[in-house]
Amino acid sequence: VTRPLATDGVVLIDGEVLVMERTHDPYEGDWVLPGGFVEREERAREACVREVREEVGLAVSVEGFVGLYDHPDRDERGTVSAAYRCRPVADDPQPEPREEARRVHTVDPGDLPRMGFDHAEVVRDTFEGI
């Protein structure tokens, strides 16, 4: 069985990380990074930009690659995720919950809420690389 490719956006706003409360399983009710599956016709970094726009309503630019997250148990679907560090394009970003997000917040990367998937690790790796 092959494993699907997803992408996660670590969106940085004023030194904090944008997180969203997930509306469905896996990890319904947990806080996660915006992201989702890479479609056949796009690159992972393009999917990251698209998913952030769809889920939290922000246009972002990708600043760098954080890492590939592929532990077999990270997700019941077996997803492998490419994570990217992103910044909003707008000077005054106003994230809002859209697809798959109940609420959105920015949080201190050193004081994360309960995170779904391996997203706490992704955030830690992001700040080690800055």
N, C-alpha and C positions, 0 to 999 in steps of 0.2 A: 504494500500500500504506500503510495506516495504521500508526502506531507505538503499541505497548502502553505503558500507564502503570504505573509501579512506584513504590515508596516506600522510602526508606532511613531508618533510625533512628540518630541519633548519640546514643548513650546515655552520659551523663556520670556517672561514679561516682568521688567523691573526686578530682576534677580530671583523671581519666583517661578514656579512651574505650574502650568495650566493642567488641571485634572478635571475629570467629569465623572459623575455618578452614573454607572451603567444601568440600563433599563431592562436587560435580559441576560439569560444564562449564556455562557458560563460567567460567573462572578456578578450576577445581578445584585445591585445595591452597593457594590464595592466601588472604590474610586480607581480610575484607570486613566491612562494617557489616551488621547484621541488616536484612532487608527483603524485599520481594517484590511481586508483582503486586497491583494494586487490583482488587477484585472489583466486578462490575456494580452491586451494591446498596450499596456503601459509599463514603465519602469517603476521600481519600488519607490524611488524618491518622488516621482510624479503621483503615485498612489497616496503617499504621505500628505502631500499638499492638498489633494482632492479630499481625502478623508477628514483632515482638520477642518476644511471649509464646510463639508457636509455635516459634521458632528457638532462643531462649536461656532460656526459662522465666521471664521477668521481666514483672511488671505495671509499666507505665510511664505517665507522663503527658507529653503534648506541651507543651513550654515555648515553642516558637517555630519559625517556618519558616526554614530555612537557605537554600534556593534550589531552582531547577528546573534539572536537568542533562539537556541535550538534544543534546549533540554526536552527530551521526549515527554515529560510530565508537566510542562509549563502550561498546557492547555489540553483539555479532554479531546479536542479535535486534532491534536498533533501538530498544530501550527508552528511554523518557523517564522520569526519576525525580524525584519531589518528596521532598526531604530535610528532616527535622525534628529539632530538638534535643529530647532527652527526658531525664527523670530517673526513676529507679525510685520506685515508690510506697512500698516497704518501707524501713524505716530501715537494715536490714542485708541488702542484696541479695545473693543467691547465684545468679549466673548458671550455667547448666549447658547443655551441648550437647544439642540436641534435633533437630528436623527440619533437615536440610541443613547441620548444623554438626558438624564432627569434634571441634574443641576451641574453647573460648572463653577469652579473656584480657582484662584491661584493660591499656592501654598509654599511655605518655606521648604526648600529641599532637605533641610535638616530636621524637619518636623512633619513628616508625611502622615496622612491618615492611613487606614487599612487599605492597602492596594491589592487589586486583583492581578492575576497572571504573575509575571516576574517584574512588574513595572517599578517596584521599589528598587530593585537591582539596576534597572535601566537608568533611573534617575541618579542613583549613586555613581554609576559609570559615566554618565554625562558630566557630572561636576568634577570627577577626577580628571577628565580630559580637557577641562577649560583652564 
